[in-house]
Amino acid sequence: MRTSSALSLLQDGELCIVTTAFGEREMRWSIAGWCFYYTSAGIPVICPFDEIEEWRPAVLNRARGS
């Protein structure tokens, strides 16, 4: 496991909100692939790290009432 990153605190398959140049999208985290992947594609499609501007666990949105 890559413990030097906040990403190591995410659970496998955890839903996150990821901001890219195209806006905010729901994505899931894959520990095995060490990547975010789009949930709306029907099949997992990896989002390249260089496209990610910001990410946060989706549970934070619920905690803020969004």
N, CA, C and O atoms as a GROMACS GRO file, in nm:
protein
  264
    1MET      N    1   0.084  -0.118   0.000
    1MET     CA    2   0.000   0.000   0.000
    1MET      C    3   0.089   0.124   0.000
    1MET      O    4   0.196   0.125   0.061
    2ARG      N    5   0.044   0.226  -0.068
    2ARG     CA    6   0.118   0.352  -0.074
    2ARG      C    7   0.070   0.440   0.041
    2ARG      O    8  -0.031   0.510   0.029
    3THR      N    9   0.141   0.438   0.151
    3THR     CA   10   0.096   0.506   0.272
    3THR      C   11   0.137   0.653   0.277
    3THR      O   12   0.098   0.723   0.370
    4SER      N   13   0.212   0.701   0.180
    4SER     CA   14   0.260   0.838   0.184
    4SER      C   15   0.157   0.938   0.131
    4SER      O   16   0.189   1.056   0.114
    5SER      N   17   0.038   0.893   0.104
    5SER     CA   18  -0.063   0.978   0.042
    5SER      C   19  -0.196   0.970   0.116
    5SER      O   20  -0.230   0.869   0.177
    6ALA      N   21  -0.271   1.080   0.110
    6ALA     CA   22  -0.406   1.080   0.167
    6ALA      C   23  -0.494   0.977   0.096
    6ALA      O   24  -0.592   0.930   0.152
    7LEU      N   25  -0.459   0.944  -0.028
    7LEU     CA   26  -0.535   0.843  -0.102
    7LEU      C   27  -0.534   0.708  -0.032
    7LEU      O   28  -0.626   0.629  -0.048
    8SER      N   29  -0.430   0.681   0.046
    8SER     CA   30  -0.421   0.553   0.115
    8SER      C   31  -0.528   0.538   0.223
    8SER      O   32  -0.550   0.428   0.274
    9LEU      N   33  -0.593   0.648   0.260
    9LEU     CA   34  -0.699   0.643   0.360
    9LEU      C   35  -0.836   0.606   0.302
    9LEU      O   36  -0.929   0.575   0.376
   10LEU      N   37  -0.848   0.611   0.169
   10LEU     CA   38  -0.975   0.577   0.105
   10LEU      C   39  -0.996   0.426   0.104
   10LEU      O   40  -0.901   0.348   0.096
   11GLN      N   41  -1.122   0.386   0.114
   11GLN     CA   42  -1.159   0.245   0.105
   11GLN      C   43  -1.172   0.206  -0.041
   11GLN      O   44  -1.203   0.290  -0.126
   12ASP      N   45  -1.149   0.081  -0.072
   12ASP     CA   46  -1.164   0.032  -0.209
   12ASP      C   47  -1.309   0.051  -0.253
   12ASP      O   48  -1.401   0.007  -0.184
   13GLY      N   49  -1.329   0.115  -0.367
   13GLY     CA   50  -1.463   0.139  -0.419
   13GLY      C   51  -1.533   0.260  -0.359
   13GLY      O   52  -1.650   0.285  -0.388
   14GLU      N   53  -1.463   0.335  -0.274
   14GLU     CA   54  -1.526   0.450  -0.209
   14GLU      C   55  -1.564   0.556  -0.312
   14GLU      O   56  -1.486   0.589  -0.402
   15LEU      N   57  -1.685   0.608  -0.298
   15LEU     CA   58  -1.736   0.711  -0.387
   15LEU      C   59  -1.671   0.844  -0.351
   15LEU      O   60  -1.668   0.883  -0.234
   16CYS      N   61  -1.620   0.914  -0.453
   16CYS     CA   62  -1.556   1.043  -0.433
   16CYS      C   63  -1.609   1.143  -0.534
   16CYS      O   64  -1.664   1.105  -0.638
   17ILE      N   65  -1.592   1.270  -0.503
   17ILE     CA   66  -1.622   1.378  -0.596
   17ILE      C   67  -1.487   1.427  -0.649
   17ILE      O   68  -1.402   1.472  -0.573
   18VAL      N   69  -1.470   1.416  -0.780
   18VAL     CA   70  -1.343   1.453  -0.843
   18VAL      C   71  -1.368   1.570  -0.937
   18VAL      O   72  -1.459   1.567  -1.020
   19THR      N   73  -1.286   1.675  -0.922
   19THR     CA   74  -1.297   1.792  -1.008
   19THR      C   75  -1.189   1.784  -1.116
   19THR      O   76  -1.071   1.768  -1.087
   20THR      N   77  -1.234   1.798  -1.240
   20THR     CA   78  -1.143   1.805  -1.354
   20THR      C   79  -1.176   1.934  -1.430
   20THR      O   80  -1.263   2.010  -1.388
   21ALA      N   81  -1.108   1.958  -1.540
   21ALA     CA   82  -1.138   2.075  -1.623
   21ALA      C   83  -1.280   2.070  -1.677
   21ALA      O   84  -1.335   2.172  -1.718
   22PHE      N   85  -1.340   1.951  -1.678
   22PHE     CA   86  -1.476   1.932  -1.730
   22PHE      C   87  -1.582   1.944  -1.622
   22PHE      O   88  -1.700   1.926  -1.650
   23GLY      N   89  -1.543   1.973  -1.498
   23GLY     CA   90  -1.638   1.988  -1.388
   23GLY      C   91  -1.624   1.878  -1.284
   23GLY      O   92  -1.530   1.798  -1.288
   24GLU      N   93  -1.720   1.874  -1.193
   24GLU     CA   94  -1.721   1.773  -1.087
   24GLU      C   95  -1.791   1.647  -1.135
   24GLU      O   96  -1.895   1.653  -1.200
   25ARG      N   97  -1.734   1.535  -1.100
   25ARG     CA   98  -1.794   1.406  -1.135
   25ARG      C   99  -1.780   1.311  -1.017
   25ARG      O  100  -1.686   1.321  -0.938
   26GLU      N  101  -1.876   1.219  -1.007
   26GLU     CA  102  -1.864   1.111  -0.909
   26GLU      C  103  -1.774   1.003  -0.968
   26GLU      O  104  -1.793   0.959  -1.081
   27MET      N  105  -1.676   0.962  -0.890
   27MET     CA  106  -1.586   0.855  -0.930
   27MET      C  107  -1.564   0.765  -0.810
   27MET      O  108  -1.588   0.804  -0.696
   28ARG      N  109  -1.517   0.646  -0.837
   28ARG     CA  110  -1.483   0.552  -0.730
   28ARG      C  111  -1.333   0.533  -0.728
   28ARG      O  112  -1.265   0.547  -0.830
   29TRP      N  113  -1.282   0.500  -0.610
   29TRP     CA  114  -1.139   0.478  -0.590
   29TRP      C  115  -1.109   0.329  -0.597
   29TRP      O  116  -1.181   0.248  -0.539
   30SER      N  117  -1.004   0.293  -0.667
   30SER     CA  118  -0.958   0.154  -0.675
   30SER      C  119  -0.822   0.143  -0.608
   30SER      O  120  -0.724   0.204  -0.652
   31ILE      N  121  -0.816   0.064  -0.501
   31ILE     CA  122  -0.688   0.042  -0.434
   31ILE      C  123  -0.596  -0.040  -0.524
   31ILE      O  124  -0.478  -0.008  -0.537
   32ALA      N  125  -0.648  -0.145  -0.584
   32ALA     CA  126  -0.565  -0.233  -0.669
   32ALA      C  127  -0.505  -0.157  -0.786
   32ALA      O  128  -0.388  -0.178  -0.820
   33GLY      N  129  -0.583  -0.069  -0.849
   33GLY     CA  130  -0.534   0.007  -0.963
   33GLY      C  131  -0.472   0.140  -0.926
   33GLY      O  132  -0.411   0.206  -1.010
   34TRP      N  133  -0.487   0.178  -0.797
   34TRP     CA  134  -0.441   0.307  -0.744
   34TRP      C  135  -0.485   0.420  -0.837
   34TRP      O  136  -0.405   0.500  -0.885
   35CYS      N  137  -0.619   0.422  -0.862
   35CYS     CA  138  -0.674   0.521  -0.955
   35CYS      C  139  -0.820   0.549  -0.923
   35CYS      O  140  -0.887   0.471  -0.855
   36PHE      N  141  -0.867   0.661  -0.974
   36PHE     CA  142  -1.009   0.691  -0.973
   36PHE      C  143  -1.066   0.643  -1.105
   36PHE      O  144  -0.999   0.646  -1.208
   37TYR      N  145  -1.191   0.597  -1.100
   37TYR     CA  146  -1.256   0.558  -1.226
   37TYR      C  147  -1.399   0.611  -1.228
   37TYR      O  148  -1.467   0.620  -1.126
   38TYR      N  149  -1.442   0.646  -1.350
   38TYR     CA  150  -1.576   0.700  -1.371
   38TYR      C  151  -1.680   0.594  -1.338
   38TYR      O  152  -1.664   0.477  -1.372
   39THR      N  153  -1.789   0.637  -1.273
   39THR     CA  154  -1.896   0.544  -1.236
   39THR      C  155  -2.009   0.545  -1.338
   39THR      O  156  -2.092   0.454  -1.339
   40SER      N  157  -2.014   0.646  -1.422
   40SER     CA  158  -2.127   0.661  -1.514
   40SER      C  159  -2.108   0.588  -1.646
   40SER      O  160  -2.200   0.586  -1.728
   41ALA      N  161  -1.995   0.529  -1.669
   41ALA     CA  162  -1.965   0.469  -1.799
   41ALA      C  163  -2.023   0.329  -1.817
   41ALA      O  164  -2.025   0.277  -1.929
   42GLY      N  165  -2.070   0.268  -1.710
   42GLY     CA  166  -2.121   0.130  -1.720
   42GLY      C  167  -2.008   0.029  -1.701
   42GLY      O  168  -2.028  -0.076  -1.640
   43ILE      N  169  -1.892   0.061  -1.753
   43ILE     CA  170  -1.771  -0.019  -1.728
   43ILE      C  171  -1.668   0.078  -1.670
   43ILE      O  172  -1.670   0.196  -1.704
   44PRO      N  173  -1.578   0.032  -1.586
   44PRO     CA  174  -1.480   0.123  -1.527
   44PRO      C  175  -1.391   0.188  -1.633
   44PRO      O  176  -1.330   0.120  -1.716
   45VAL      N  177  -1.385   0.321  -1.629
   45VAL     CA  178  -1.297   0.398  -1.716
   45VAL      C  179  -1.208   0.482  -1.627
   45VAL      O  180  -1.256   0.566  -1.551
   46ILE      N  181  -1.079   0.460  -1.634
   46ILE     CA  182  -0.983   0.527  -1.547
   46ILE      C  183  -0.973   0.675  -1.584
   46ILE      O  184  -0.970   0.711  -1.701
   47CYS      N  185  -0.967   0.758  -1.481
   47CYS     CA  186  -0.943   0.900  -1.499
   47CYS      C  187  -0.794   0.924  -1.475
   47CYS      O  188  -0.744   0.898  -1.366
   48PRO      N  189  -0.721   0.974  -1.575
   48PRO     CA  190  -0.578   0.999  -1.557
   48PRO      C  191  -0.553   1.104  -1.446
   48PRO      O  192  -0.625   1.203  -1.437
   49PHE      N  193  -0.451   1.080  -1.364
   49PHE     CA  194  -0.421   1.171  -1.253
   49PHE      C  195  -0.393   1.312  -1.302
   49PHE      O  196  -0.425   1.408  -1.231
   50ASP      N  197  -0.334   1.329  -1.419
   50ASP     CA  198  -0.302   1.464  -1.466
   50ASP      C  199  -0.426   1.545  -1.504
   50ASP      O  200  -0.416   1.665  -1.527
   51GLU      N  201  -0.543   1.482  -1.510
   51GLU     CA  202  -0.669   1.554  -1.535
   51GLU      C  203  -0.738   1.596  -1.406
   51GLU      O  204  -0.832   1.675  -1.409
   52ILE      N  205  -0.694   1.543  -1.292
   52ILE     CA  206  -0.759   1.570  -1.164
   52ILE      C  207  -0.704   1.697  -1.101
   52ILE      O  208  -0.584   1.711  -1.079
   53GLU      N  209  -0.795   1.790  -1.074
   53GLU     CA  210  -0.757   1.915  -1.007
   53GLU      C  211  -0.775   1.903  -0.856
   53GLU      O  212  -0.697   1.959  -0.779
   54GLU      N  213  -0.879   1.830  -0.815
   54GLU     CA  214  -0.912   1.817  -0.673
   54GLU      C  215  -1.001   1.695  -0.655
   54GLU      O  216  -1.074   1.657  -0.747
   55TRP      N  217  -0.997   1.634  -0.537
   55TRP     CA  218  -1.086   1.524  -0.506
   55TRP      C  219  -1.121   1.529  -0.358
   55TRP      O  220  -1.047   1.585  -0.277
   56ARG      N  221  -1.235   1.469  -0.325
   56ARG     CA  222  -1.277   1.457  -0.184
   56ARG      C  223  -1.373   1.340  -0.174
   56ARG      O  224  -1.444   1.310  -0.270
   57PRO      N  225  -1.376   1.276  -0.060
   57PRO     CA  226  -1.476   1.168  -0.040
   57PRO      C  227  -1.617   1.225  -0.051
   57PRO      O  228  -1.644   1.334   0.001
   58ALA      N  229  -1.706   1.155  -0.115
   58ALA     CA  230  -1.844   1.202  -0.134
   58ALA      C  231  -1.914   1.219   0.000
   58ALA      O  232  -2.006   1.300   0.010
   59VAL      N  233  -1.874   1.147   0.101
   59VAL     CA  234  -1.937   1.159   0.232
   59VAL      C  235  -1.922   1.301   0.287
   59VAL      O  236  -2.005   1.344   0.367
   60LEU      N  237  -1.820   1.375   0.246
   60LEU     CA  238  -1.805   1.513   0.289
   60LEU      C  239  -1.914   1.602   0.232
   60LEU      O  240  -1.957   1.697   0.297
   61ASN      N  241  -1.961   1.572   0.111
   61ASN     CA  242  -2.073   1.645   0.052
   61ASN      C  243  -2.198   1.626   0.134
   61ASN      O  244  -2.271   1.721   0.160
   62ARG      N  245  -2.223   1.502   0.175
   62ARG     CA  246  -2.343   1.470   0.255
   62ARG      C  247  -2.335   1.538   0.391
   62ARG      O  248  -2.437   1.583   0.443
   63ALA      N  249  -2.215   1.546   0.449
   63ALA     CA  250  -2.199   1.607   0.580
   63ALA      C  251  -2.226   1.758   0.575
   63ALA      O  252  -2.271   1.816   0.673
   64ARG      N  253  -2.199   1.819   0.460
   64ARG     CA  254  -2.224   1.962   0.442
   64ARG      C  255  -2.364   1.992   0.394
   64ARG      O  256  -2.404   2.108   0.385
   65GLY      N  257  -2.440   1.886   0.363
   65GLY     CA  258  -2.577   1.905   0.318
   65GLY      C  259  -2.591   1.932   0.170
   65GLY      O  260  -2.696   1.981   0.126
   66SER      N  261  -2.489   1.902   0.092
   66SER     CA  262  -2.495   1.925  -0.053
   66SER      C  263  -2.575   1.818  -0.123
   66SER      O  264  -2.591   1.822  -0.244
   0.00000   0.00000   0.00000
